[in-house]
Amino acid sequence: MTDRLDRIGIVGASSLAGKELSEELGESQLGASDFVLLDEEEVAGQMTAAGDEVAFIQRLEASSFERMDFVFFTGSAAVTKKHWHEARRAGASIIDLTYALDGEKDVLVRAPWVAEVLADKEQRPGPDLKTPAVVAAHPVAVMLALVAGKLRAKLALTSVAATVMEPASEYGRAAMDELHQQTVTLLSFQTLPREQYDAQVSFNLLPALGEAAKVKLGVTEERIRRHYDGLAGGVLPALALQIVQAPVFHGYVASMLVEFGESVSVDAVEAALVGEHIDVVSKDSDPPSNLSAAGQEDIMVRVTKDGGDGEQGRRFWLWLAADNLKLSALNSIACATELRRLRPRGKVQ
């Protein structure tokens, strides 16, 4: 029996998420695979990188999925909805980073890192992954559920609340361009572009955007809640959540308030968090930020006791930062690695 290389398609390869995924795949367990970069006709022919190799983006067609083992959808939700059935008929395992398949029958929302933490605590069997596709859970849901899961594994966690600062890059290049244009026009006293946000987001913090905004904070907030609940599986405390549009291009920052059923120390909270995928930052170091998290694989966390006085307490503030595109890419690769175990390997000689 001889193994063969996987053939992997990345749909939406020119998007921010597609480019980040291409880079991360090259460094992953799937790095030796044969990559095919796909996108809509207007960007076909562009040269980019897939792992360590230079590659051209090919035009997306119905026949593009032949002999594919995995297909990652990273572009627009509309493209995912249009083409995912073609990938499914071709026999590919599908990983959706666009959330277009959220709610589709038999499609699971997955975050393997969270599942591993909760399985260790509860000794529960994993879900049935005989599914045509998975949706890679929203990176904020992964951040919050992973932290909550690690805390609950060691301490009596009773409640979780978070305020999340939303970066422009979560909504693609158009949203980033408009934030940049707003910054430039404000400094030169010109009229603000408002097509994406229908509000001034430059030099501003907003819990809601204009009615005509293409960026939908309410939709994102509901998605994070739903994904967190799905990942929590009834094991973690319910999440109280607020999303705020921040005037930053890249990186998530979240202020998370956790409460325990008994008094514990900062050291105990930090010790519970130490491990894979989390970088605990001490109070003597610079606090995590969207800048310091850029390019980092781990979620950065700083712990402070609520109130500040004394060594013990029940309520703690956690300041979290993560690279949103990298975290999304790594989670989707973890999903593919999980699905890979179910695919037939090798061929009979």
ROLOBA-259072 format. One record per residue (C-alpha): x, y, z; residue in one letter. Coordinates in Angstrom, 1 decimal, decimal comma, m for minus. Layout:
# residues N
X  Y  Z  a
...
END
This chain:
# residues 349
0,0  0,0  0,0  m
1,5  3,4  m1,0  t
0,3  6,8  0,1  d
m0,2  9,5  m2,4  r
m0,2  13,3  m2,0  l
m3,4  15,1  m1,2  d
m4,8  17,4  m3,8  r
m6,1  20,6  m2,2  i
m8,1  23,4  m3,8  g
m8,3  26,9  m2,3  i
m11,3  28,8  m3,6  v
m10,9  32,5  m3,2  g
m7,1  32,3  m3,3  a
m6,8  36,1  m3,9  s
m8,7  37,0  m0,7  s
m7,0  38,0  2,5  l
m8,1  34,7  4,1  a
m7,0  32,7  1,0  g
m3,5  34,1  1,0  k
m3,0  33,5  4,7  e
m4,3  30,0  4,4  l
m1,9  29,3  1,5  s
1,0  30,3  3,6  e
0,0  28,3  6,6  e
m0,8  25,2  4,6  l
2,8  25,2  3,4  g
4,0  24,9  7,0  e
1,5  22,3  8,1  s
1,1  18,6  8,0  q
m0,5  19,1  4,6  l
2,4  21,0  3,3  g
3,5  18,3  0,9  a
0,2  18,3  m0,9  s
m0,6  19,4  m4,5  d
m2,2  22,9  m4,2  f
m4,6  24,3  m6,8  v
m5,5  28,0  m6,4  l
m8,9  29,0  m7,7  l
m10,9  32,2  m8,0  d
m13,3  34,1  m10,1  e
m12,4  35,0  m13,7  e
m11,4  38,6  m13,0  e
m8,4  37,5  m10,9  v
m7,5  34,3  m12,8  a
m3,9  34,4  m14,0  g
m2,5  36,4  m11,1  q
0,7  35,0  m9,6  m
0,8  34,2  m5,9  t
2,4  31,7  m3,5  a
1,1  28,3  m2,4  a
3,3  27,0  0,4  g
6,9  27,5  m0,8  d
6,0  27,4  m4,5  e
5,0  30,2  m6,9  v
1,6  29,5  m8,4  a
m1,0  31,0  m10,7  f
m4,6  31,4  m9,8  i
m6,8  29,4  m12,0  q
m10,3  30,3  m13,1  r
m13,0  28,6  m11,0  l
m15,2  26,2  m13,0  e
m17,5  23,2  m12,4  a
m14,7  20,9  m13,4  s
m12,1  22,5  m11,1  s
m12,8  20,0  m8,3  f
m12,0  16,8  m10,1  e
m9,7  14,5  m8,1  r
m9,7  17,0  m5,2  m
m9,3  15,6  m1,7  d
m9,9  18,9  0,2  f
m11,5  22,2  m0,9  v
m11,2  25,3  1,3  f
m13,7  28,1  0,5  f
m12,1  31,4  1,5  t
m13,6  34,0  m0,8  g
m17,2  35,3  m0,7  s
m20,2  33,5  0,7  a
m21,9  33,7  m2,6  a
m19,2  31,8  m4,4  v
m19,2  29,1  m1,7  t
m23,0  28,6  m2,0  k
m22,7  28,5  m5,8  k
m19,9  25,9  m6,0  h
m19,8  23,8  m2,8  w
m22,2  21,1  m4,2  h
m19,8  20,7  m7,2  e
m17,0  20,0  m4,8  a
m19,1  17,7  m2,8  r
m20,1  15,7  m5,9  r
m16,4  15,4  m6,8  a
m15,8  13,6  m3,4  g
m13,8  16,4  m1,8  a
m13,9  17,1  2,0  s
m15,0  20,7  2,3  i
m13,8  23,3  4,8  i
m15,8  26,6  4,7  d
m14,2  29,8  6,0  l
m16,9  32,0  4,6  t
m19,7  30,8  6,9  y
m22,0  30,3  3,9  a
m22,7  26,7  4,9  l
m23,5  27,6  8,5  d
m26,9  25,9  9,2  g
m26,7  23,5  6,2  e
m28,0  20,0  6,9  k
m25,2  17,7  8,2  d
m22,6  20,5  8,1  v
m20,8  20,8  11,4  l
m19,1  23,9  13,0  v
m15,7  22,8  14,2  r
m12,8  23,9  16,3  a
m10,6  20,9  17,0  p
m8,5  22,7  19,6  w
m11,6  23,4  21,7  v
m12,9  19,9  21,2  a
m9,6  18,4  22,5  e
m9,7  20,5  25,7  v
m13,4  19,7  26,4  l
m12,8  16,0  25,7  a
m10,0  15,9  28,2  d
m12,3  17,4  30,8  k
m15,4  15,4  30,1  e
m14,0  12,3  28,6  q
m16,7  12,5  25,9  r
m16,5  10,8  22,5  p
m15,9  13,2  19,6  g
m18,7  14,1  17,1  p
m19,6  12,0  14,1  d
m17,4  13,6  11,4  l
m19,0  11,7  8,5  k
m20,1  15,1  7,1  t
m19,9  16,5  3,5  p
m18,4  19,7  4,9  a
m17,4  21,6  8,1  v
m17,6  25,3  8,8  v
m14,4  26,5  10,5  a
m15,7  28,2  13,7  a
m15,4  32,0  13,9  h
m11,9  32,9  15,4  p
m13,5  34,8  18,3  v
m15,6  31,8  19,2  a
m12,4  29,7  19,1  v
m10,6  32,3  21,3  m
m13,3  32,5  24,0  l
m14,2  28,8  24,0  a
m10,6  27,7  24,2  l
m9,8  30,0  27,1  v
m13,1  29,1  28,9  a
m12,4  25,4  28,3  g
m8,9  25,6  29,7  k
m10,1  27,5  32,8  l
m13,0  25,1  33,4  r
m10,7  22,1  33,2  a
m8,8  23,3  36,3  k
m11,1  25,8  38,1  l
m14,8  26,2  39,0  a
m15,7  28,6  36,1  l
m19,2  30,0  36,5  t
m19,6  32,9  34,1  s
m18,0  34,4  30,9  v
m18,5  37,8  29,4  a
m16,5  39,6  26,6  a
m16,3  42,8  24,7  t
m14,6  42,2  21,4  v
m12,9  44,8  19,2  m
m13,6  44,0  15,5  e
m10,8  44,7  12,9  p
m11,5  45,8  9,4  a
m9,7  42,8  7,9  s
m12,4  40,5  9,2  e
m14,6  41,8  6,3  y
m12,0  41,7  3,6  g
m10,1  44,1  1,5  r
m13,0  46,5  0,7  a
m13,5  47,2  4,4  a
m9,8  47,7  5,0  m
m9,6  50,1  2,0  d
m12,5  52,2  3,3  e
m11,0  52,5  6,7  l
m7,7  53,7  5,1  h
m9,6  56,1  2,8  q
m11,6  57,5  5,8  q
m8,4  58,1  7,7  t
m6,8  60,0  4,7  v
m9,9  62,1  4,0  t
m10,5  63,0  7,6  l
m6,9  64,3  7,8  l
m7,4  66,3  4,6  s
m11,0  67,5  5,6  f
m12,7  65,8  2,7  q
m16,0  63,9  2,6  t
m15,9  60,4  4,1  l
m16,5  57,3  2,0  p
m19,2  55,2  3,7  r
m20,1  52,4  1,3  e
m18,9  49,6  3,7  q
m19,7  51,0  7,1  y
m22,2  53,8  6,6  d
m20,5  55,5  9,5  a
m17,2  57,0  10,6  q
m15,1  54,2  11,9  v
m11,7  55,9  11,6  s
m10,6  57,4  14,9  f
m13,8  56,0  16,4  n
m15,3  53,1  18,3  l
m18,9  52,0  17,5  l
m21,2  49,2  18,8  p
m23,4  49,6  15,8  a
m23,0  50,8  12,2  l
m25,3  52,7  9,8  g
m28,4  51,1  8,4  e
m26,9  50,9  4,8  a
m23,6  49,4  6,0  a
m22,4  46,3  4,1  k
m20,5  45,3  7,3  v
m23,1  43,7  9,6  k
m21,9  43,7  13,2  l
m25,1  42,2  14,4  g
m24,7  39,2  12,1  v
m21,1  38,7  13,3  t
m22,2  38,9  16,9  e
m24,9  36,4  16,5  e
m22,5  34,1  14,6  r
m20,0  34,2  17,4  i
m22,6  33,5  20,0  r
m24,0  30,5  18,0  r
m20,5  29,1  17,3  h
m19,5  29,5  20,9  y
m22,6  27,7  22,1  d
m22,0  24,9  19,6  g
m18,4  24,5  20,6  l
m19,3  24,6  24,3  a
m21,8  21,7  23,9  g
m23,6  22,7  27,1  g
m20,4  22,2  29,1  v
m19,1  25,8  29,3  l
m21,0  28,8  30,9  p
m23,2  30,9  28,5  a
m21,4  33,8  26,9  l
m22,4  37,4  27,4  a
m21,0  39,3  24,4  l
m20,7  42,7  22,8  q
m18,9  43,5  19,5  i
m17,4  46,9  18,9  v
m16,0  48,1  15,5  q
m12,5  49,3  16,2  a
m10,5  51,6  14,0  p
m7,8  49,0  13,4  v
m6,9  47,1  10,2  f
m5,9  43,8  11,7  h
m6,0  41,6  14,8  g
m8,6  40,8  17,4  y
m8,5  42,2  20,9  v
m11,0  41,2  23,6  a
m11,7  42,1  27,2  s
m13,0  39,0  28,9  m
m14,5  38,9  32,4  l
m14,6  35,5  34,1  v
m16,0  34,5  37,4  e
m15,3  31,4  39,5  f
m17,3  29,6  42,2  g
m14,5  30,0  44,7  e
m11,7  32,4  45,4  s
m8,5  31,7  43,4  v
m5,3  33,5  42,7  s
m3,9  35,1  39,5  v
m1,2  32,5  39,5  d
m3,8  29,7  39,5  a
m5,7  31,3  36,6  v
m2,5  31,7  34,6  e
m1,4  28,1  35,4  a
m4,8  26,9  34,1  a
m4,3  28,7  30,8  l
m0,7  27,6  30,2  v
m0,4  25,1  27,3  g
m0,9  24,7  23,6  e
m2,3  27,6  21,6  h
m2,2  30,1  24,4  i
0,7  32,5  25,4  d
0,2  33,8  28,9  v
1,7  37,3  29,2  v
2,8  38,4  32,7  s
1,9  41,7  34,2  k
5,6  42,7  34,0  d
5,6  42,5  30,2  s
3,9  44,7  27,7  d
0,2  43,9  27,4  p
m1,1  41,9  24,4  p
m2,3  44,0  21,5  s
m3,4  43,6  17,9  n
0,1  44,7  16,9  l
2,0  42,3  19,1  s
m0,3  39,5  18,1  a
0,3  40,0  14,3  a
1,9  36,9  12,8  g
1,7  35,0  16,1  q
0,1  31,5  16,1  e
m0,9  31,6  19,7  d
m3,7  33,6  21,5  i
m2,0  36,1  23,8  m
m3,6  36,4  27,3  v
m3,0  38,7  30,3  r
m4,7  38,1  33,6  v
m5,7  40,8  36,1  t
m7,8  40,3  39,3  k
m11,0  42,4  39,3  d
m10,5  45,2  41,9  g
m6,8  44,9  42,0  g
m6,3  44,5  45,7  d
m5,3  41,3  47,5  g
m4,0  38,0  46,2  e
m7,2  36,1  45,9  q
m10,6  36,7  44,1  g
m13,5  35,3  42,2  r
m13,6  37,7  39,2  r
m10,7  38,3  36,8  f
m10,2  40,3  33,7  w
m8,5  38,6  30,8  l
m7,0  40,8  28,0  w
m6,8  38,7  24,8  l
m5,2  39,4  21,4  a
m4,9  37,2  18,3  a
m4,1  37,5  14,6  d
m7,6  36,9  13,2  n
m6,5  35,7  9,7  l
m3,8  33,4  11,1  k
m6,1  31,9  13,8  l
m8,8  31,3  11,2  s
m6,3  29,6  8,8  a
m4,9  27,4  11,6  l
m8,3  26,4  12,8  n
m9,4  25,4  9,2  s
m6,2  23,4  8,8  i
m6,9  21,6  12,1  a
m10,4  20,8  10,7  c
m8,9  19,4  7,5  a
m6,4  17,3  9,5  t
m9,3  16,0  11,5  e
m11,2  15,1  8,4  l
m8,1  13,6  6,8  r
m8,2  10,7  9,2  r
m11,5  9,6  7,7  l
m10,4  9,6  4,1  r
m9,2  6,4  2,4  p
m5,4  6,4  2,3  r
m3,2  4,7  m0,3  g
m4,0  2,3  m3,0  k
m3,8  m1,5  m3,4  v
m0,9  m2,7  m5,6  q
END
